[in-house]
């Protein structure tokens, strides 16, 4: 009985609220038809920066990204709360980056003010490095959600 229930609920929880919004879905559909076929697709590929090609960013991803921010702007303008998109809040990447930056800044302060001879110095240093690494990969994951970044994050 439980496996059947899981299968029935899978469709219900497969997308975030923002992904299901008509404004967002219509925007993505129109963008894909307008920009991801024919000569426009060739233009997209020709103008696409190297870092986006290396991360596997395709035209549809670009449409989803642009439409996410268009939908966020619409919601803010209309006074609605901003929904999650793709299972994440739109500002998740920025929050992860700022957390990593805060850890890096505190690591620098720690190293400048605590002598290496202190008993817990190396433990704290290791913890800080692990934290910075985790926030780095969290930022990458929230920027580009792929199977690899999901595992690494």
DSSP file (Angstrom, degrees, kcal/mol; ACC not computed):
  #  RESIDUE AA STRUCTURE BP1 BP2  ACC     N-H-->O    O-->H-N    N-H-->O    O-->H-N    TCO  KAPPA ALPHA  PHI   PSI    X-CA   Y-CA   Z-CA
    1    1 A X     >        0   0    0      0, 0.0     4,-2.0     0, 0.0     5,-0.2   0.000 360.0 360.0 360.0 -42.9    0.0    0.0    0.0
    2    2 A X  H  >  +     0   0    0      1,-0.2     4,-2.4     2,-0.2     5,-0.2   0.908 360.0  51.9 -61.9 -44.0    2.8    2.5    0.9
    3    3 A X  H  > S+     0   0    0      1,-0.2     4,-2.2     2,-0.2    -1,-0.2   0.886 109.6  51.1 -60.2 -36.2    4.6    2.1   -2.5
    4    4 A X  H  > S+     0   0    0      2,-0.2     4,-2.2     1,-0.2    -1,-0.2   0.911 109.5  49.7 -65.3 -41.8    1.3    2.9   -4.3
    5    5 A X  H  X S+     0   0    0     -4,-2.0     4,-2.2     2,-0.2    -2,-0.2   0.902 109.6  51.5 -62.7 -42.1    0.8    6.0   -2.1
    6    6 A X  H  X S+     0   0    0     -4,-2.4     4,-1.3     1,-0.2    -1,-0.2   0.921 110.3  49.0 -60.9 -44.5    4.3    7.2   -2.9
    7    7 A X  H  X S+     0   0    0     -4,-2.2     4,-0.6     1,-0.2    -2,-0.2   0.886 111.5  49.4 -63.5 -39.2    3.7    6.7   -6.6
    8    8 A X  H  < S+     0   0    0     -4,-2.2     4,-0.4     1,-0.2     3,-0.4   0.872 114.2  44.7 -68.5 -36.5    0.4    8.6   -6.4
    9    9 A X  H  X S+     0   0    0     -4,-2.2     4,-1.8     1,-0.2     3,-0.3   0.653  92.3  83.0 -81.9 -15.6    1.9   11.5   -4.5
   10   10 A X  H  < S+     0   0    0     -4,-1.3     4,-0.3     1,-0.3    -1,-0.2   0.886  92.1  48.0 -57.9 -41.1    5.0   11.7   -6.7
   11   11 A X  T >< S+     0   0    0     -4,-0.6     3,-0.5    -3,-0.4    -1,-0.3   0.829 108.8  55.4 -68.5 -31.0    3.2   13.8   -9.3
   12   12 A X  T 34 S+     0   0    0     -4,-0.4     3,-0.3    -3,-0.3    -2,-0.2   0.864 116.4  34.2 -69.9 -36.8    1.8   16.1   -6.6
   13   13 A X  T 3< S+     0   0    0     -4,-1.8    -1,-0.2     1,-0.2    -2,-0.2   0.248  87.6 102.1-103.9  12.8    5.2   17.0   -5.2
   14   14 A X  S <  S+     0   0    0     -3,-0.5     2,-0.3    -4,-0.3    -1,-0.2   0.671  83.0  35.8 -75.3 -15.1    7.3   17.0   -8.3
   15   15 A X  S    S-     0   0    0     -3,-0.3     2,-0.1    -4,-0.2    70,-0.0  -0.967  79.8-114.7-137.9 153.0    7.5   20.7   -8.8
   16   16 A X     >  -     0   0    0     -2,-0.3     4,-1.2     1,-0.1     3,-0.3  -0.348  40.3-102.4 -76.5 165.3    7.7   23.8   -6.6
   17   17 A X  H >> S+     0   0    0      1,-0.2     4,-0.8     2,-0.2     3,-0.7   0.901 122.5  52.8 -57.4 -42.8    4.9   26.3   -6.5
   18   18 A X  H >4 S+     0   0    0     66,-2.3     3,-0.7     1,-0.2    -1,-0.2   0.866 104.3  56.0 -62.3 -36.4    6.7   28.7   -8.7
   19   19 A X  H 34 S+     0   0    0     65,-0.5    -1,-0.2    -3,-0.3    -2,-0.2   0.782 109.4  47.5 -65.5 -26.6    7.3   26.0  -11.4
   20   20 A X  H << S+     0   0    0     -4,-1.2    -1,-0.2    -3,-0.7    -2,-0.2   0.568  83.2 116.4 -92.0 -10.3    3.5   25.4  -11.5
   21   21 A X    <X  -     0   0    0     -4,-0.8     4,-2.7    -3,-0.7     5,-0.2  -0.374  65.4-137.4 -64.4 132.3    2.5   29.0  -11.8
   22   22 A X  H  > S+     0   0    0      1,-0.2     4,-2.8     2,-0.2     5,-0.3   0.871 103.5  56.7 -57.1 -38.6    0.7   29.8  -15.1
   23   23 A X  H  > S+     0   0    0      1,-0.2     4,-1.7     2,-0.2    -1,-0.2   0.933 112.5  41.4 -58.6 -46.2    2.6   33.1  -15.4
   24   24 A X  H  > S+     0   0    0     -6,-0.2     4,-2.7     2,-0.2    -2,-0.2   0.935 115.5  48.8 -67.5 -47.9    5.9   31.2  -15.2
   25   25 A X  H  X S+     0   0    0     -4,-2.7     4,-2.3     1,-0.2    -2,-0.2   0.893 112.6  47.7 -63.6 -40.8    4.8   28.3  -17.4
   26   26 A X  H  X S+     0   0    0     -4,-2.8     4,-2.6    -5,-0.2    -1,-0.2   0.898 111.9  51.1 -66.4 -39.4    3.5   30.6  -20.2
   27   27 A X  H  X S+     0   0    0     -4,-1.7     4,-2.8    -5,-0.3    -2,-0.2   0.933 111.4  46.9 -61.9 -46.9    6.6   32.6  -20.1
   28   28 A X  H  X S+     0   0    0     -4,-2.7     4,-2.7     2,-0.2     5,-0.2   0.919 113.0  49.4 -62.7 -43.8    8.8   29.5  -20.4
   29   29 A X  H  X S+     0   0    0     -4,-2.3     4,-2.2    -5,-0.2    -2,-0.2   0.931 114.1  44.5 -62.0 -46.2    6.7   28.2  -23.3
   30   30 A X  H  X S+     0   0    0     -4,-2.6     4,-2.4     2,-0.2    -2,-0.2   0.909 114.4  49.6 -65.2 -42.3    6.8   31.5  -25.2
   31   31 A X  H  X S+     0   0    0     -4,-2.8     4,-3.3    -5,-0.2     5,-0.5   0.914 110.7  49.8 -62.8 -43.8   10.5   32.0  -24.6
   32   32 A X  H  X S+     0   0    0     -4,-2.7     4,-1.9    -5,-0.2    -1,-0.2   0.918 113.4  45.4 -63.3 -43.2   11.3   28.4  -25.8
   33   33 A X  H  < S+     0   0    0     -4,-2.2    -1,-0.2    -5,-0.2    -2,-0.2   0.886 120.2  41.2 -65.5 -38.0    9.3   28.9  -28.9
   34   34 A X  H  < S+     0   0    0     -4,-2.4    -2,-0.2    -5,-0.2    -1,-0.2   0.873 130.8  19.3 -77.9 -39.3   10.8   32.3  -29.6
   35   35 A X  H  < S+     0   0    0     -4,-3.3     9,-0.3    -5,-0.2    -3,-0.2   0.598 112.6  61.8-113.5 -14.2   14.4   31.7  -28.7
   36   36 A X  S  < S+     0   0    0     -4,-1.9     2,-0.3    -5,-0.5    -1,-0.1   0.077  91.9  67.3-111.2  25.1   15.2   28.0  -28.7
   37   37 A X  S >> S-     0   0    0     -3,-0.1     3,-1.0    -4,-0.1     4,-0.9  -0.977  94.5 -18.7-139.0 154.6   14.5   27.0  -32.4
   38   38 A X  H 3> S-     0   0    0     -2,-0.3     4,-1.6     1,-0.2     3,-0.4  -0.159 122.4  -7.5  58.6-138.2   16.1   27.8  -35.7
   39   39 A X  H 3> S+     0   0    0      1,-0.2     4,-2.4     2,-0.2    -1,-0.2   0.815 132.1  59.9 -65.7 -32.8   18.4   30.8  -36.1
   40   40 A X  H <> S+     0   0    0     -3,-1.0     4,-2.5     2,-0.2    -1,-0.2   0.880 104.2  50.6 -64.4 -37.1   17.7   32.1  -32.6
   41   41 A X  H  X S+     0   0    0     -4,-0.9     4,-2.4    -3,-0.4    -1,-0.2   0.908 110.2  49.5 -66.1 -41.2   19.0   28.9  -31.1
   42   42 A X  H  X S+     0   0    0     -4,-1.6     4,-2.2     2,-0.2    -2,-0.2   0.897 111.0  50.1 -63.3 -39.6   22.1   29.2  -33.3
   43   43 A X  H  X S+     0   0    0     -4,-2.4     4,-2.3     2,-0.2    -2,-0.2   0.917 109.2  51.9 -62.7 -43.6   22.5   32.8  -32.1
   44   44 A X  H  X S+     0   0    0     -4,-2.5     4,-1.2    -9,-0.3    -2,-0.2   0.941 111.9  45.8 -58.0 -48.2   22.1   31.7  -28.4
   45   45 A X  H  < S+     0   0    0     -4,-2.4    -1,-0.2     1,-0.2    -2,-0.2   0.879 112.9  50.2 -64.0 -38.4   24.8   29.1  -28.8
   46   46 A X  H  < S+     0   0    0     -4,-2.2    -1,-0.2     1,-0.2    -2,-0.2   0.853 117.1  39.9 -69.1 -34.5   27.2   31.5  -30.6
   47   47 A X  H  < S+     0   0    0     -4,-2.3    -1,-0.2    -5,-0.2     2,-0.2   0.547  87.7 115.8 -91.6  -8.8   26.8   34.2  -27.9
   48   48 A X     <  -     0   0    0     -4,-1.2     5,-0.0    -5,-0.2    -3,-0.0  -0.432  69.7-118.7 -67.9 127.5   26.8   31.8  -25.0
   49   49 A X    >>  -     0   0    0     -2,-0.2     4,-1.8     1,-0.1     3,-0.6  -0.251  21.6-114.0 -63.6 154.6   29.8   32.4  -22.7
   50   50 A X  H 3> S+     0   0    0      1,-0.2     4,-2.7     2,-0.2     5,-0.2   0.886 113.9  57.4 -57.1 -43.7   32.3   29.5  -22.2
   51   51 A X  H 3> S+     0   0    0      1,-0.2     4,-1.1     2,-0.2    -1,-0.2   0.840 106.8  49.8 -61.9 -31.5   31.4   29.0  -18.5
   52   52 A X  H <4>S+     0   0    0     -3,-0.6     5,-2.5     2,-0.2     4,-0.3   0.883 110.8  49.0 -73.7 -37.4   27.8   28.5  -19.4
   53   53 A X  H ><5S+     0   0    0     -4,-1.8     3,-1.3     1,-0.2    -2,-0.2   0.904 108.7  54.1 -64.9 -40.2   28.7   25.9  -22.0
   54   54 A X  H 3<5S+     0   0    0     -4,-2.7    -1,-0.2     1,-0.3    -2,-0.2   0.803 107.5  50.2 -65.9 -28.7   31.0   24.1  -19.6
   55   55 A X  T 3<5S-     0   0    0     -4,-1.1    -1,-0.3    -5,-0.2    -2,-0.2   0.427 117.9-110.9 -89.7   2.0   28.2   23.8  -17.1
   56   56 A X  T < 5 +     0   0    0     -3,-1.3     2,-0.3    -4,-0.3    -3,-0.2   0.703  55.1 168.8  80.2  19.0   25.8   22.4  -19.7
   57   57 A X      < -     0   0    0     -5,-2.5    -1,-0.2    -6,-0.2     2,-0.2  -0.520  11.6-173.3 -69.5 124.6   23.5   25.4  -19.7
   58   58 A X     >  -     0   0    0     -2,-0.3     4,-1.9     1,-0.0     3,-0.3  -0.660  39.8 -94.6-115.8 172.9   21.1   25.2  -22.7
   59   59 A X  H  > S+     0   0    0      1,-0.2     4,-2.3    -2,-0.2     5,-0.2   0.880 123.2  53.4 -56.1 -43.4   18.6   27.5  -24.2
   60   60 A X  H  > S+     0   0    0      1,-0.2     4,-2.6     2,-0.2    -1,-0.2   0.886 106.7  53.1 -61.9 -38.4   15.7   26.1  -22.2
   61   61 A X  H  > S+     0   0    0     -3,-0.3     4,-2.5     2,-0.2    -1,-0.2   0.906 108.3  51.0 -60.5 -40.9   17.6   26.6  -18.9
   62   62 A X  H  X S+     0   0    0     -4,-1.9     4,-2.8     2,-0.2     5,-0.2   0.909 109.7  49.5 -64.1 -42.3   18.1   30.2  -19.9
   63   63 A X  H  X S+     0   0    0     -4,-2.3     4,-2.9     2,-0.2     5,-0.2   0.929 111.4  49.0 -61.1 -45.6   14.4   30.6  -20.5
   64   64 A X  H  X S+     0   0    0     -4,-2.6     4,-2.0     2,-0.2    -2,-0.2   0.906 113.0  47.8 -61.1 -41.8   13.6   29.1  -17.1
   65   65 A X  H  X S+     0   0    0     -4,-2.5     4,-1.8     2,-0.2    -2,-0.2   0.952 114.7  44.2 -65.1 -50.2   16.1   31.4  -15.4
   66   66 A X  H  X S+     0   0    0     -4,-2.8     4,-2.2     1,-0.2    -2,-0.2   0.914 115.2  48.7 -61.8 -43.2   14.8   34.5  -17.1
   67   67 A X  H  X S+     0   0    0     -4,-2.9     4,-2.6    -5,-0.2    -1,-0.2   0.829 105.3  58.8 -68.7 -31.6   11.2   33.6  -16.6
   68   68 A X  H  X S+     0   0    0     -4,-2.0     4,-2.4    -5,-0.2    -1,-0.2   0.951 110.7  41.9 -59.5 -48.0   11.8   32.8  -12.9
   69   69 A X  H  X S+     0   0    0     -4,-1.8     4,-2.5     2,-0.2    -2,-0.2   0.849 112.8  53.3 -71.2 -33.3   13.1   36.4  -12.4
   70   70 A X  H  X S+     0   0    0     -4,-2.2     4,-2.1     2,-0.2    -1,-0.2   0.914 111.9  46.3 -63.2 -41.7   10.2   37.8  -14.5
   71   71 A X  H  X S+     0   0    0     -4,-2.6     4,-2.7     2,-0.2    -2,-0.2   0.899 110.9  51.8 -67.8 -41.1    7.7   36.0  -12.4
   72   72 A X  H  X S+     0   0    0     -4,-2.4     4,-2.7     2,-0.2     5,-0.2   0.935 110.2  49.2 -59.5 -46.4    9.5   37.1   -9.2
   73   73 A X  H  X S+     0   0    0     -4,-2.5     4,-2.6     1,-0.2    -2,-0.2   0.906 111.1  50.2 -59.7 -42.5    9.3   40.7  -10.4
   74   74 A X  H  X S+     0   0    0     -4,-2.1     4,-2.2     2,-0.2    -2,-0.2   0.931 111.6  47.7 -61.4 -47.0    5.6   40.3  -11.2
   75   75 A X  H  X>S+     0   0    0     -4,-2.7     5,-2.6     2,-0.2     4,-0.7   0.913 113.2  47.6 -62.3 -43.5    4.9   38.8   -7.7
   76   76 A X  H ><5S+     0   0    0     -4,-2.7     3,-1.0     1,-0.2    -1,-0.2   0.934 112.0  50.0 -63.5 -45.3    6.8   41.6   -5.9
   77   77 A X  H 3<5S+     0   0    0     -4,-2.6    -1,-0.2     1,-0.3    -2,-0.2   0.866 113.5  45.9 -60.8 -37.8    5.0   44.3   -8.0
   78   78 A X  H 3<5S-     0   0    0     -4,-2.2    -1,-0.3    -5,-0.2    -2,-0.2   0.502 116.9-113.4 -85.5  -4.7    1.6   42.8   -7.2
   79   79 A X  T <<5 +     0   0    0     -3,-1.0    -3,-0.2    -4,-0.7     2,-0.2   0.662  68.9 137.9  83.7  16.7    2.4   42.4   -3.5
   80   80 A X      < -     0   0    0     -5,-2.6    -1,-0.3    -6,-0.2     2,-0.2  -0.553  61.1 -98.3 -90.5 158.9    2.4   38.5   -3.4
   81   81 A X        -     0   0    0     -2,-0.2     2,-0.4     1,-0.1    -1,-0.1  -0.511  43.6-107.6 -73.0 147.0    4.9   36.4   -1.6
   82   82 A X        -     0   0    0     -2,-0.2    -1,-0.1     1,-0.1   -10,-0.1  -0.629  36.2-141.7 -79.8 124.7    7.7   35.1   -3.8
   83   83 A X        -     0   0    0     -2,-0.4     7,-0.4     1,-0.1     2,-0.2  -0.341  20.3 -98.5 -81.5 165.6    7.3   31.3   -4.5
   84   84 A X        -     0   0    0      5,-0.1   -66,-2.3    -2,-0.1   -65,-0.5  -0.543  34.2-156.2 -76.4 148.9   10.1   28.7   -4.7
   85   85 A X  B >  S-A   88   0A   0      3,-2.9     3,-2.3   -67,-0.2   -68,-0.1  -0.989  71.3  -2.5-126.0 139.0   11.3   27.7   -8.1
   86   86 A X  T 3  S-     0   0    0     -2,-0.4    -1,-0.1     1,-0.3     3,-0.1   0.806 130.7 -57.7  54.6  32.2   13.0   24.4   -8.9
   87   87 A X  T 3  S+     0   0    0      1,-0.2     2,-0.3    -3,-0.0    -1,-0.3   0.559 121.9  86.6  79.6   7.9   12.8   23.4   -5.3
   88   88 A X  B <  S-A   85   0A   0     -3,-2.3    -3,-2.9    54,-0.0     2,-0.2  -0.948  80.6-107.6-138.7 156.8   14.8   26.5   -4.1
   89   89 A X    >   -     0   0    0     -2,-0.3     3,-1.9    -5,-0.2     4,-0.3  -0.604  36.7-119.4 -75.5 145.4   14.3   30.1   -3.1
   90   90 A X  T 3  S+     0   0    0     -7,-0.4     3,-0.4     1,-0.3     4,-0.3   0.794 112.9  50.2 -58.0 -28.0   15.6   32.5   -5.8
   91   91 A X  T 3> S+     0   0    0      1,-0.2     4,-2.4     2,-0.1    -1,-0.3   0.310  78.5 103.7 -94.5  10.7   18.1   34.0   -3.4
   92   92 A X  H <> S+     0   0    0     -3,-1.9     4,-2.5     1,-0.2     5,-0.2   0.886  79.0  51.4 -60.6 -41.2   19.5   30.7   -2.2
   93   93 A X  H  > S+     0   0    0     -3,-0.4     4,-2.5    49,-0.3    -1,-0.2   0.919 111.3  47.9 -63.6 -42.8   22.7   31.0   -4.2
   94   94 A X  H  > S+     0   0    0     -4,-0.3     4,-2.6     2,-0.2    -2,-0.2   0.915 111.7  50.0 -64.2 -42.5   23.4   34.5   -2.8
   95   95 A X  H  X S+     0   0    0     -4,-2.4     4,-2.2     2,-0.2    -2,-0.2   0.910 111.6  48.4 -62.8 -42.0   22.7   33.3    0.7
   96   96 A X  H  X S+     0   0    0     -4,-2.5     4,-2.3     2,-0.2    -2,-0.2   0.919 111.9  49.5 -63.8 -43.2   25.1   30.4    0.3
   97   97 A X  H  X S+     0   0    0     -4,-2.5     4,-2.5     1,-0.2    -2,-0.2   0.927 111.4  48.5 -61.3 -45.4   27.8   32.7   -1.2
   98   98 A X  H  X S+     0   0    0     -4,-2.6     4,-2.5     2,-0.2    -1,-0.2   0.871 110.0  52.0 -65.5 -36.7   27.4   35.2    1.7
   99   99 A X  H  X S+     0   0    0     -4,-2.2     4,-2.2     2,-0.2    -1,-0.2   0.920 111.1  47.6 -63.5 -43.2   27.6   32.4    4.3
  100  100 A X  H  X S+     0   0    0     -4,-2.3     4,-2.3     2,-0.2    -2,-0.2   0.907 111.6  50.5 -62.5 -42.0   30.8   31.1    2.6
  101  101 A X  H  X S+     0   0    0     -4,-2.5     4,-2.6     2,-0.2    -2,-0.2   0.902 109.0  51.2 -63.2 -42.0   32.2   34.7    2.6
  102  102 A X  H  X S+     0   0    0     -4,-2.5     4,-2.4     1,-0.2    -1,-0.2   0.908 110.3  49.6 -62.1 -41.9   31.4   35.1    6.3
  103  103 A X  H  X S+     0   0    0     -4,-2.2     4,-2.1     2,-0.2    -2,-0.2   0.906 111.3  49.3 -62.7 -41.6   33.2   31.9    7.1
  104  104 A X  H  X S+     0   0    0     -4,-2.3     4,-2.1     2,-0.2    -2,-0.2   0.916 111.4  48.5 -64.1 -44.0   36.3   33.0    5.1
  105  105 A X  H  X S+     0   0    0     -4,-2.6     4,-2.1     1,-0.2    -2,-0.2   0.909 112.5  47.9 -63.7 -41.8   36.4   36.4    6.8
  106  106 A X  H  X S+     0   0    0     -4,-2.4     4,-2.6     2,-0.2    -1,-0.2   0.849 108.3  55.5 -69.3 -32.5   36.1   34.8   10.2
  107  107 A X  H  X S+     0   0    0     -4,-2.1     4,-2.7     2,-0.2    -1,-0.2   0.921 107.9  49.0 -62.4 -43.5   38.8   32.3    9.3
  108  108 A X  H  X S+     0   0    0     -4,-2.1     4,-1.7     2,-0.2    -2,-0.2   0.909 112.6  47.3 -63.1 -42.0   41.2   35.2    8.5
  109  109 A X  H  X S+     0   0    0     -4,-2.1     4,-1.6     2,-0.2    -2,-0.2   0.907 112.2  50.8 -64.4 -41.2   40.4   36.9   11.8
  110  110 A X  H  X S+     0   0    0     -4,-2.6     4,-2.4     1,-0.2     3,-0.4   0.941 110.8  47.3 -61.7 -48.6   40.9   33.7   13.7
  111  111 A X  H  < S+     0   0    0     -4,-2.7    -1,-0.2     1,-0.2    -2,-0.2   0.830 112.9  50.6 -64.2 -31.7   44.3   33.0   12.0
  112  112 A X  H  < S+     0   0    0     -4,-1.7    -1,-0.2    -5,-0.2    -2,-0.2   0.780 121.3  31.0 -76.8 -26.4   45.4   36.6   12.7
  113  113 A X  H  < S+     0   0    0     -4,-1.6     2,-0.5    -3,-0.4    -2,-0.2   0.630 107.4  67.9-110.9 -14.8   44.4   36.6   16.4
  114  114 A X  S  < S-     0   0    0     -4,-2.4    -1,-0.1    -5,-0.2     2,-0.1  -0.924  78.8-125.9-112.0 126.2   44.9   33.0   17.6
  115  115 A X    >   -     0   0    0     -2,-0.5     3,-1.9     1,-0.1     6,-0.1  -0.375  17.3-125.0 -67.5 145.8   48.4   31.5   17.9
  116  116 A X  T 3  S+     0   0    0      1,-0.3     6,-0.2    -5,-0.1    -1,-0.1   0.668 106.8  69.4 -63.8 -16.5   49.0   28.2   16.1
  117  117 A X  T 3  S+     0   0    0      4,-0.1    -1,-0.3     3,-0.1    -2,-0.1   0.571  71.8 113.5 -80.7  -8.2   50.2   26.8   19.4
  118  118 A X  S X  S-     0   0    0     -3,-1.9     3,-1.4     1,-0.1     4,-0.4  -0.366  77.5-119.5 -64.5 144.3   46.7   26.9   20.9
  119  119 A X  T 3  S+     0   0    0      1,-0.3     4,-0.2     2,-0.1     3,-0.2   0.835 109.2  34.7 -57.6 -38.5   45.3   23.4   21.6
  120  120 A X  T 3> S+     0   0    0      1,-0.2     4,-2.7     2,-0.1     5,-0.3   0.307  86.8 106.2-100.1   9.1   42.2   23.7   19.3
  121  121 A X  H <> S+     0   0    0     -3,-1.4     4,-2.4     1,-0.2    -1,-0.2   0.935  83.6  41.0 -55.4 -53.6   43.8   25.8   16.6
  122  122 A X  H  > S+     0   0    0     -4,-0.4     4,-2.4    -6,-0.2    -1,-0.2   0.827 113.5  54.1 -69.6 -31.5   44.1   23.1   14.0
  123  123 A X  H  > S+     0   0    0     -4,-0.2     4,-2.5     2,-0.2    -1,-0.2   0.939 111.8  44.4 -65.0 -46.7   40.7   21.7   14.8
  124  124 A X  H  X S+     0   0    0     -4,-2.7     4,-2.4     2,-0.2    -2,-0.2   0.887 112.8  52.4 -64.6 -38.9   39.1   25.1   14.3
  125  125 A X  H  X S+     0   0    0     -4,-2.4     4,-2.2    -5,-0.3    -2,-0.2   0.925 111.2  46.4 -62.1 -45.7   41.1   25.7   11.1
  126  126 A X  H  X S+     0   0    0     -4,-2.4     4,-2.4     2,-0.2    -2,-0.2   0.915 111.6  51.5 -63.5 -43.7   40.0   22.3    9.7
  127  127 A X  H  X S+     0   0    0     -4,-2.5     4,-2.4     1,-0.2    -2,-0.2   0.911 110.1  49.5 -60.1 -42.7   36.4   23.0   10.6
  128  128 A X  H  X S+     0   0    0     -4,-2.4     4,-2.7     2,-0.2    -1,-0.2   0.903 110.6  49.7 -63.7 -41.5   36.5   26.4    8.9
  129  129 A X  H  X S+     0   0    0     -4,-2.2     4,-2.3     2,-0.2    -2,-0.2   0.898 111.4  48.6 -66.0 -39.9   38.0   24.9    5.7
  130  130 A X  H  X S+     0   0    0     -4,-2.4     4,-2.4     2,-0.2    -1,-0.2   0.913 112.5  49.5 -64.3 -41.9   35.3   22.2    5.6
  131  131 A X  H  X S+     0   0    0     -4,-2.4     4,-2.6     2,-0.2     5,-0.2   0.923 110.6  48.7 -63.5 -45.3   32.6   24.9    6.1
  132  132 A X  H  X S+     0   0    0     -4,-2.7     4,-2.2     1,-0.2    -1,-0.2   0.914 111.8  50.2 -61.6 -42.8   34.0   27.1    3.3
  133  133 A X  H  X S+     0   0    0     -4,-2.3     4,-2.2     2,-0.2    -1,-0.2   0.916 110.7  49.5 -60.5 -43.7   34.1   24.1    1.0
  134  134 A X  H  X S+     0   0    0     -4,-2.4     4,-2.1     1,-0.2    -2,-0.2   0.914 111.8  47.4 -63.8 -43.3   30.5   23.2    1.9
  135  135 A X  H  X S+     0   0    0     -4,-2.6     4,-2.2     2,-0.2    -1,-0.2   0.855 109.2  55.6 -67.8 -33.6   29.3   26.8    1.2
  136  136 A X  H  X S+     0   0    0     -4,-2.2     4,-2.2    -5,-0.2    -2,-0.2   0.956 111.9  41.8 -60.3 -50.4   31.2   26.9   -2.0
  137  137 A X  H  X S+     0   0    0     -4,-2.2     4,-2.7     1,-0.2    -2,-0.2   0.816 111.4  56.1 -70.5 -29.4   29.5   23.7   -3.3
  138  138 A X  H  X S+     0   0    0     -4,-2.1     4,-2.5     2,-0.2    -1,-0.2   0.907 107.7  49.4 -65.3 -40.7   26.1   24.9   -2.0
  139  139 A X  H  X S+     0   0    0     -4,-2.2     4,-1.3     2,-0.2    -2,-0.2   0.931 112.1  47.9 -61.9 -45.6   26.5   28.1   -4.0
  140  140 A X  H  X S+     0   0    0     -4,-2.2     4,-2.8     1,-0.2     3,-0.4   0.929 111.8  50.4 -60.8 -45.5   27.4   26.1   -7.1
  141  141 A X  H  < S+     0   0    0     -4,-2.7    -2,-0.2     1,-0.2    -1,-0.2   0.916 111.2  47.3 -59.3 -45.2   24.4   23.8   -6.5
  142  142 A X  H  < S+     0   0    0     -4,-2.5   -49,-0.3     1,-0.2    -1,-0.2   0.691 115.0  48.0 -73.5 -16.8   22.0   26.7   -6.1
  143  143 A X  H  < S+     0   0    0     -4,-1.3     2,-0.4    -3,-0.4    -2,-0.2   0.868 129.8  14.1 -85.0 -42.2   23.4   28.3   -9.2
  144  144 A X  S  < S-     0   0    0     -4,-2.8     2,-0.9    -5,-0.2    -1,-0.3  -0.860  72.3-157.0-141.2 100.0   23.3   25.2  -11.4
  145  145 A X        +     0   0    0     -2,-0.4     2,-0.3    -3,-0.2    -4,-0.1  -0.689  33.3 143.8 -84.8 105.5   21.2   22.2  -10.3
  146  146 A X     >  -     0   0    0     -2,-0.9     4,-2.2     1,-0.1     5,-0.2  -0.825  64.6 -99.3-129.7 172.3   22.5   19.0  -11.9
  147  147 A X  H  > S+     0   0    0     -2,-0.3     4,-1.6     1,-0.2     5,-0.1   0.894 123.6  48.9 -59.9 -39.8   22.9   15.4  -10.7
  148  148 A X  H  > S+     0   0    0      1,-0.2     4,-2.5     2,-0.2     5,-0.2   0.938 112.0  46.0 -67.3 -47.5   26.6   16.0  -10.1
  149  149 A X  H  > S+     0   0    0      1,-0.2     4,-2.4     2,-0.2    -1,-0.2   0.826 109.4  56.6 -68.0 -28.9   26.1   19.3   -8.1
  150  150 A X  H  < S+     0   0    0     -4,-2.2    -1,-0.2     2,-0.2    -2,-0.2   0.913 110.8  43.3 -66.2 -41.5   23.3   17.7   -6.1
  151  151 A X  H  < S+     0   0    0     -4,-1.6    -2,-0.2    -5,-0.2    -1,-0.2   0.924 116.2  47.3 -68.2 -45.2   25.6   14.9   -4.9
  152  152 A X  H  <        0   0    0     -4,-2.5    -2,-0.2     1,-0.3    -1,-0.2   0.894 360.0 360.0 -65.0 -40.4   28.6   17.2   -4.3
  153  153 A X     <        0   0    0     -4,-2.4    -1,-0.3    -5,-0.2    -2,-0.2   0.505 360.0 360.0 -68.7 360.0   26.4   19.7   -2.3
